[in-house]
């Protein structure tokens, strides 16, 4: 059996194991070990080579960006800044038809700019926004759908854990990726808002027929006390990165300290909550590092087998254009999003596609934004749809089924496909701020 055939067999075996329910990193490591063993013919050599891959995978200083941003996101969530963002956004858009829905989207965009974790956004705004939306006449399906849809902004608007993961996998500058995510992220939030207003005007049966805006308006002082700390934290983290004052790792650490200070000043951060945040941060960081190690092993095995270069040769011989390749890639990513989580999709496909798109001189920053947008669609599509399951678990309401949440999120998944098409057709949406 040739090395190329071994690589293909390993890919098929890995896919079968994942679909069979085996944890993705375990499937990657197992297939990588067996694949390298079959290629090199020596088990000891295979274990040593994969051991070196594991060491190389997370030895970089820039891997420190993972725990600091995860910690900052959890502290922000625990200290109630998500509620503040919702109150401010709701006050800004309450006079628009469907304004509470638009306010939920705006609040999620703000929250995304200080957390970067879609799951955290989904959990926080399920508790904050869904009861308020239902109380003001919005339908159950729309109430959970708008939270599910807008929660994905956390994976695109910087700082984003998916962009960090992509940057580490492809050795692309994380600051550039963050800057490139601003345009598409704001565009997606704007399209979500316009879509909500459009549904309020032309699909009142779906969004709700008797929308009210009779909540008591907060005072200017209350809005400033809630909005200024959030604006300050966003400016500190993202402004520091873009101005060149901080590296992404340093910005995450400074942002974590800032979120901690805000939580203490507002007296919303108890010792029990801080301990829970630390434990959850450690668990997520360990999980992400394990995923990255497995992906590095998998990437080494693919390189030894020659599958990426062989795939690139086939693409060249097929005379497939860059646009055709990107469209095919997005189609595969969206299909995989129906059965796998976001990180797993990136870990499986990005190492496979990286040599191909590099050979075709594709801008890796643009390709990263396309990848994250396509992956995000999978957060809302059945049967997996991790954001949908988080909302269902957080809501704990038997009257709202998973089917209701998926139906409610469907218009937002369609809007995301439109955004993906726009970024593919007009790359400057992503790269314009980089001057490319």
C-alpha positions in Angstrom: 0.0 0.0 0.0 1.4 3.4 -1.0 1.8 6.3 1.5 -1.0 8.2 -0.3 -3.3 5.2 0.1 -2.5 4.9 3.8 -3.3 8.6 4.2 -6.6 8.3 2.5 -7.5 5.2 4.5 -6.6 7.0 7.7 -8.9 9.9 6.7 -11.8 7.5 6.1 -11.1 5.6 9.3 -11.0 8.8 11.2 -14.3 9.9 9.7 -15.9 6.6 10.6 -14.7 6.7 14.2 -16.0 10.3 14.7 -19.4 9.4 13.2 -19.4 6.4 15.5 -19.2 8.6 18.5 -15.5 8.5 19.4 -14.1 11.8 20.8 -12.6 13.7 17.9 -9.0 14.3 19.4 -8.8 10.6 20.3 -9.8 9.6 16.8 -7.2 12.0 15.3 -4.4 10.7 17.6 -5.3 7.1 17.0 -5.4 7.4 13.2 -2.3 9.6 13.2 -0.3 7.0 15.2 -1.4 4.0 13.1 -0.9 6.0 9.9 2.6 7.1 10.7 3.4 3.5 11.9 2.2 2.1 8.6 4.1 4.7 6.6 7.4 4.4 8.5 7.1 0.7 9.5 8.4 1.3 13.0 6.1 1.8 16.0 8.8 3.3 18.2 9.7 5.9 15.5 6.1 6.7 15.1 5.5 7.4 18.8 8.6 9.5 19.0 7.7 11.6 15.9 4.2 12.2 17.2 5.6 13.0 20.7 7.7 15.7 19.0 4.6 16.9 17.2 2.7 17.2 20.6 5.6 19.2 22.1 5.8 21.5 19.1 2.1 22.0 19.0 1.7 24.0 22.2 5.2 25.2 23.1 4.7 28.6 21.4 4.3 31.6 23.6 1.2 32.6 21.6 -0.7 29.7 23.0 -1.0 31.8 26.1 -3.8 33.7 24.3 -6.2 30.8 24.9 -6.5 30.8 28.7 -6.4 34.6 29.1 -9.3 35.2 26.6 -11.3 32.3 28.0 -10.8 33.6 31.5 -11.8 37.1 30.5 -14.9 35.9 28.8 -16.1 33.9 31.9 -15.3 36.8 34.3 -17.3 39.2 32.0 -20.2 36.7 32.0 -20.0 36.1 35.8 -19.9 39.8 36.7 -23.1 40.6 34.8 -21.7 42.8 32.0 -23.8 40.8 29.6 -27.0 42.1 31.4 -25.6 45.6 31.2 -24.9 45.3 27.4 -28.5 44.0 26.9 -30.0 46.9 28.9 -28.0 49.5 26.9 -28.8 48.0 23.5 -32.5 47.6 24.3 -32.7 51.2 25.4 -31.1 52.3 22.0 -33.4 50.3 19.8 -36.7 50.1 21.7 -38.5 52.6 19.4 -37.9 50.5 16.2 -40.5 48.0 15.2 -38.9 44.7 16.4 -36.5 46.9 18.4 -36.1 44.5 21.3 -34.9 41.8 18.9 -32.5 44.3 17.3 -31.4 45.3 20.8 -30.7 41.6 21.6 -28.5 41.4 18.5 -26.7 44.6 19.3 -26.1 43.4 22.9 -24.7 40.1 21.6 -22.4 42.0 19.3 -21.1 44.0 22.2 -20.8 40.9 24.4 -18.9 39.2 21.5 -16.4 42.0 21.5 -15.4 41.2 25.1 -15.7 37.4 25.3 -15.3 35.6 21.9 -17.2 32.6 23.1 -20.5 31.8 21.3 -21.6 29.3 23.9 -21.2 31.9 26.7 -23.3 34.4 24.7 -26.0 31.8 24.1 -26.2 30.9 27.8 -26.2 34.5 29.1 -28.8 35.9 26.6 -31.1 32.9 27.0 -31.5 33.9 30.6 -31.6 37.7 29.9 -33.3 38.2 26.6 -35.8 35.3 26.1 -38.0 36.1 29.0 -38.1 39.8 28.1 -38.8 39.0 24.4 -41.7 36.7 25.3 -43.1 39.2 27.8 -43.2 41.9 25.1 -45.2 39.8 22.7 -42.5 38.1 20.6 -43.2 34.5 19.6 -41.4 31.7 21.4 -39.6 30.6 18.2 -38.3 34.0 17.4 -37.3 34.7 21.0 -35.0 31.6 21.1 -34.1 32.0 17.4 -32.7 35.5 17.7 -30.6 34.5 20.7 -29.3 31.5 18.8 -28.5 33.5 15.7 -26.9 36.4 17.3 -24.8 34.2 19.7 -22.6 33.2 16.7 -21.3 36.7 16.5 -18.9 35.7 19.3 -17.0 33.5 16.9 -16.4 36.3 14.4 -16.2 39.6 16.1 -12.8 39.8 17.8 -11.6 38.5 20.1 -12.7 35.1 18.8 -11.5 31.7 20.0 -12.1 30.2 16.5 -9.9 32.9 14.9 -7.3 32.2 17.6 -7.4 28.5 16.8 -7.2 29.1 13.1 -4.2 31.4 13.6 -2.4 28.8 15.6 -3.2 26.1 13.1 -2.0 28.1 10.1 0.6 30.3 11.8 -1.3 33.4 10.7 -1.0 36.7 12.6 -3.8 36.7 15.2 -3.9 40.5 15.3 -4.5 40.5 11.5 -7.3 37.9 11.9 -8.9 40.0 14.6 -8.9 43.1 12.5 -10.2 41.2 9.5 -13.1 39.9 11.6 -14.4 43.4 12.4 -16.0 44.1 9.0 -17.7 40.8 8.4 -18.8 40.7 12.1 -20.4 44.1 12.0 -21.9 43.4 8.5 -23.5 40.2 9.9 -24.9 42.0 12.9 -26.3 44.7 10.6 -27.9 42.1 8.4 -29.3 40.3 11.4 -30.9 43.6 12.6 -32.3 44.4 9.2 -33.7 40.9 8.9 -35.4 41.3 12.3 -37.0 44.6 11.3 -38.1 43.1 8.0 -39.6 40.1 9.8 -41.4 42.4 12.2 -42.9 44.3 9.2 -43.7 41.5 6.8 -43.7 38.3 8.8 -45.5 39.3 12.0 -46.9 35.7 12.4 -43.4 34.4 12.9 -41.9 37.2 15.0 -45.1 38.1 17.0 -48.1 40.2 16.3 -48.5 42.3 19.5 -45.1 43.7 20.1 -44.9 46.2 22.9 -42.2 48.7 24.0 -43.7 49.7 27.3 -40.7 48.9 29.5 -39.5 51.8 31.7 -36.7 53.6 30.0 -33.4 53.8 32.0 -32.0 57.2 32.9 -29.0 58.6 31.1 -27.0 58.1 34.3 -27.9 54.5 34.4 -27.1 54.0 30.7 -23.7 55.6 31.2 -22.9 53.6 34.3 -23.7 50.4 32.4 -22.3 51.3 28.9 -19.0 53.1 29.8 -17.3 50.1 31.6 -18.1 47.9 28.6 -16.9 50.4 26.1 -13.7 50.9 28.2 -13.0 47.2 28.3 -13.5 46.8 24.6 -11.3 49.8 23.8 -8.6 48.5 26.2 -8.4 45.1 24.6 -8.9 45.7 20.9 -7.5 49.2 20.9 -4.3 47.9 22.6 -3.9 45.2 20.0 -4.5 47.4 16.9 -2.4 50.3 18.3 0.5 47.9 18.8 0.6 48.5 22.6 -0.1 44.9 23.4 0.5 41.5 21.8 -2.7 39.4 21.7 -1.5 37.5 24.8 -0.8 40.7 26.7 -4.1 42.2 25.6 -6.0 39.1 26.9 -4.2 39.4 30.3 -4.9 43.1 30.6 -8.5 42.6 29.6 -8.8 39.8 32.2 -7.5 42.2 34.9 -9.8 44.9 33.7 -12.8 42.6 33.8 -11.8 41.4 37.3 -11.6 45.0 38.5 -15.0 45.9 37.0 -16.5 42.8 38.6 -15.1 43.9 42.0 -16.2 47.5 41.6 -19.7 46.5 40.8 -19.6 43.9 43.6 -21.0 41.2 41.4 -18.1 38.8 41.6 -18.2 36.5 44.7 -15.4 34.2 45.7 -17.5 31.2 44.8 -18.1 32.6 41.3 -14.4 33.4 40.8 -13.5 29.8 41.8 -16.1 28.4 39.3 -14.7 30.7 36.6 -11.1 29.5 37.2 -12.1 25.8 37.1 -14.1 26.3 33.9 -11.2 28.2 32.3 -8.8 25.4 33.2 -11.1 22.8 31.7 -11.7 24.6 28.5 -8.0 25.5 28.1 -7.0 21.8 28.6 -9.7 20.7 26.1 -8.5 23.2 23.5 -4.8 22.3 23.9 -5.7 18.6 23.6 -7.5 19.4 20.4 -4.6 21.4 19.0 -2.1 18.6 19.9 -4.3 16.0 18.1 -4.6 18.3 15.1 -0.8 18.8 14.9 -0.3 15.0 15.0 -2.9 14.6 12.3 -1.3 17.3 10.2 2.1 15.6 10.5 0.6 12.2 9.4 -1.0 13.9 6.4 2.3 15.5 5.4 4.1 12.1 5.6 1.4 10.5 3.5 1.4 13.2 0.8 -2.4 13.5 0.8 -2.4 17.4 0.9 0.1 17.7 -2.0 -1.7 14.9 -3.9 -5.0 16.7 -3.4 -3.4 20.0 -4.6 -2.1 18.2 -7.7 -5.6 16.9 -8.4 -7.1 20.3 -8.0 -4.5 21.8 -10.4 -5.1 19.0 -13.0 -8.9 19.5 -12.7 -8.3 23.1 -13.6 -10.6 24.1 -10.7 -10.6 27.9 -10.1 -10.0 29.4 -6.7 -13.6 30.4 -6.5 -14.7 26.9 -7.4 -12.4 25.5 -4.7 -13.7 27.9 -2.1 -17.3 27.2 -2.9 -16.7 23.4 -2.7 -14.8 23.8 0.6 -17.6 25.9 2.1 -20.1 23.3 1.1 -18.1 20.5 2.8 -17.7 22.7 5.9 -21.4 23.4 6.2 -22.2 19.7 5.7 -19.7 18.7 8.4 -21.3 21.4 10.7 -24.4 19.3 10.8 -22.6 16.5 12.6 -19.5 18.0 14.2 -18.6 21.0 16.5 -16.8 24.0 15.2 -13.4 23.3 16.6 -13.4 19.7 15.2 -14.3 20.9 11.7 -11.3 23.3 11.7 -9.0 20.7 13.1 -9.9 18.2 10.4 -10.2 20.4 7.3 -7.7 23.3 7.8 -4.6 21.1 7.9 -5.8 19.3 4.8 -6.6 22.5 2.8 -3.7 24.7 4.0 -1.1 23.4 1.5 -3.7 23.6 -1.3 -4.7 27.2 -0.8 -1.1 28.2 0.0 0.0 26.8 -3.4 -2.9 28.8 -5.1 -1.7 32.0 -3.3 -5.0 32.4 -1.5 -4.9 35.1 1.3 -4.9 33.1 4.5 -6.5 35.8 6.5 -9.4 36.0 4.0 -9.6 32.2 3.9 -9.7 32.2 7.7 -12.7 34.5 7.8 -14.5 32.4 5.2 -13.7 29.3 7.2 -15.1 30.7 10.5 -18.3 32.0 8.7 -19.0 28.6 7.2 -18.2 26.8 10.4 -20.6 29.2 12.3 -23.5 28.1 10.1 -23.1 24.7 11.7 -23.8 26.2 15.1 -27.4 26.6 14.1 -28.1 23.6 11.8 -29.5 20.3 12.9 -28.8 17.7 14.1 -25.8 19.0 16.1 -26.2 22.8 16.4 -24.3 23.4 19.6 -25.7 26.8 20.2 -29.2 25.4 20.0 -28.5 22.7 22.5 -26.9 25.3 24.9 -30.1 27.4 24.7 -32.3 24.4 25.2 -30.3 23.3 28.3 -30.2 26.8 29.7 -33.9 27.6 29.1 -35.1 24.4 30.8 -38.7 25.0 29.4 -40.5 21.9 28.2 -42.9 24.1 26.1 -40.1 25.0 23.8 -38.6 22.1 21.9 -35.3 21.7 20.0 -37.4 21.8 16.8 -38.8 25.2 17.8 -35.2 26.6 18.4 -34.0 25.2 15.1 -36.9 26.7 13.2 -36.4 30.0 15.0 -32.8 30.1 14.1 -33.3 29.2 10.4 -33.7 32.8 9.1 -30.5 33.7 10.8 -28.7 30.7 9.3 -29.9 31.9 5.9 -28.6 35.4 6.6 -25.3 33.9 7.5 -25.1 32.2 4.1 -25.8 35.6 2.5 -22.9 37.1 4.5 -20.6 34.2 3.5 -21.4 34.8 -0.1 -20.7 38.5 0.2 -17.3 37.9 1.9 -16.4 35.4 -0.9 -17.5 37.8 -3.6 -16.0 40.9 -2.1 -12.8 40.0 -0.1 -12.2 43.6 0.9 -15.0 43.2 3.4 -12.5 41.1 5.4 -9.2 42.5 4.3 -10.0 46.1 3.7 -8.9 47.2 7.2 -5.6 45.5 6.6 -5.0 47.6 3.5 -5.0 44.6 1.1 
